[in-house]
Structure formats: structure tokens, C-alpha cells
Amino acid sequence: MTYWVYILASKPGGTLYVGVTNDLVRRVHEHREGLAEGFTWRYGVKKLVYFEPHDAIATALQREKNIKHWPREWKIDLIIANNPDWQDLYHEIVR
């Protein structure tokens, strides 16, 4: 099984959310459709701007915790290094 660490954004340089899941398509769909009430729903954070796979849940959870504790600037640097135009990557994962 693959586990995914992902970052959603409200807009380029906007509000960020870091999460982990074992079903990236389902989870991002839930965020996009407002089915996941809470932070992302409240702040309109729906755009998938970064994701990375992990083979073990422990590794994915640790990576999520690490990223969550990073300064905002580091998170933005991670996104820009992989997605400089802040494109919504959702359509890449549903192909």
C-alpha cells in the first residue's frame, strides 16, 4: 500500500494544509467538495499543490509531522521546487 503526504493551498502563497492519507484521490476529492469539514472547509483550502508517496505509514506520518512543524517559508520552498506555478495537481492524480 502507498501512503501519501500532501499539501493543499487556498491559492498561490495562500493558506496551506498538510495531510497524510492512503487514498490521495479520495481524500483530495473530499477536500475539494467540502466533505471534510474543518480547517480546509473553513478556509477554502482545496488546491492540491504537492504530494509525495511513502511505502510505510510510519514514514508518511513522520514526514507529515516534520513538514507541519517547518516554518511557512520552507513549506512554500518545497512547493515551488516541485510546482513553481502552483498548479492544481488534482487532474494529474485522477488520470
VEXDREN-2710 file (C-alpha; in Angstrom, 1 decimal):
% VEXDREN-2710
k/r/px/py/pz
1/MET/0.0/0.0/0.0
2/THR/1.1/3.5/-0.7
3/TYR/0.7/6.4/1.7
4/TRP/0.7/10.0/0.6
5/VAL/1.8/13.2/2.3
6/TYR/0.2/16.1/0.5
7/ILE/-0.1/19.9/0.7
8/LEU/-3.3/21.8/-0.2
9/ALA/-3.4/25.6/-0.8
10/SER/-6.2/28.1/-1.0
11/LYS/-4.3/30.0/-3.7
12/PRO/-0.6/30.6/-4.6
13/GLY/1.0/31.8/-1.4
14/GLY/-2.3/31.4/0.5
15/THR/-3.4/29.2/3.4
16/LEU/-1.7/25.8/3.5
17/TYR/-2.8/22.4/4.8
18/VAL/-0.5/19.4/5.2
19/GLY/-2.1/15.9/5.4
20/VAL/-1.5/12.2/5.1
21/THR/-3.7/9.5/3.5
22/ASN/-3.7/6.1/2.0
23/ASP/-6.1/7.2/-0.8
24/LEU/-5.0/10.5/-2.3
25/VAL/-7.7/10.8/-4.9
26/ARG/-10.5/10.2/-2.4
27/ARG/-9.1/12.5/0.2
28/VAL/-8.4/15.4/-2.1
29/HIS/-11.9/14.9/-3.6
30/GLU/-13.3/15.2/-0.1
31/HIS/-11.4/18.4/0.5
32/ARG/-12.4/19.8/-2.9
33/GLU/-16.1/19.1/-2.4
34/GLY/-16.3/20.3/1.1
35/LEU/-17.0/16.9/2.5
36/ALA/-14.1/17.2/5.0
37/GLU/-15.4/19.7/7.5
38/GLY/-12.8/21.5/9.5
39/PHE/-9.8/23.6/8.6
40/THR/-9.8/23.1/4.8
41/TRP/-13.5/23.6/4.6
42/ARG/-13.5/26.7/6.8
43/TYR/-10.6/28.4/4.9
44/GLY/-11.4/27.2/1.3
45/VAL/-8.2/25.2/1.0
46/LYS/-8.8/22.9/-2.0
47/LYS/-5.9/23.1/-4.4
48/LEU/-3.5/20.1/-4.4
49/VAL/-0.1/21.7/-4.9
50/TYR/2.3/19.0/-3.6
51/PHE/2.3/15.3/-2.9
52/GLU/4.8/12.5/-2.2
53/PRO/4.5/8.7/-1.8
54/HIS/5.7/6.6/1.1
55/ASP/5.7/2.8/1.4
56/ALA/5.2/2.8/5.2
57/ILE/2.5/4.6/7.3
58/ALA/5.1/5.4/10.0
59/THR/7.4/7.1/7.4
60/ALA/4.4/9.1/6.0
61/LEU/3.2/10.2/9.4
62/GLN/6.7/11.3/10.5
63/ARG/7.1/13.3/7.3
64/GLU/3.7/14.9/7.7
65/LYS/4.7/15.9/11.3
66/ASN/8.0/17.3/10.2
67/ILE/6.5/19.4/7.4
68/LYS/3.8/20.7/9.7
69/HIS/6.4/21.9/12.1
70/TRP/8.5/23.6/9.4
71/PRO/8.4/27.4/9.0
72/ARG/5.9/28.5/6.4
73/GLU/8.8/29.6/4.1
74/TRP/10.2/26.1/4.0
75/LYS/6.8/24.7/3.0
76/ILE/6.5/27.3/0.2
77/ASP/10.0/26.4/-0.9
78/LEU/9.0/22.7/-1.1
79/ILE/6.0/23.5/-3.2
80/ILE/7.9/25.9/-5.5
81/ALA/10.7/23.4/-6.0
82/ASN/8.2/20.8/-7.4
83/ASN/5.4/23.0/-8.6
84/PRO/6.7/26.5/-9.3
85/ASP/3.4/27.7/-10.9
86/TRP/1.3/26.4/-8.0
87/GLN/-0.7/24.4/-10.5
88/ASP/-3.6/22.3/-9.1
89/LEU/-2.2/18.8/-9.4
90/TYR/-5.6/17.0/-8.8
91/HIS/-6.0/16.3/-12.5
92/GLU/-2.6/14.5/-12.5
93/ILE/-3.7/12.0/-9.9
94/VAL/-7.2/11.2/-11.4
95/ARG/-5.8/10.3/-14.8
END
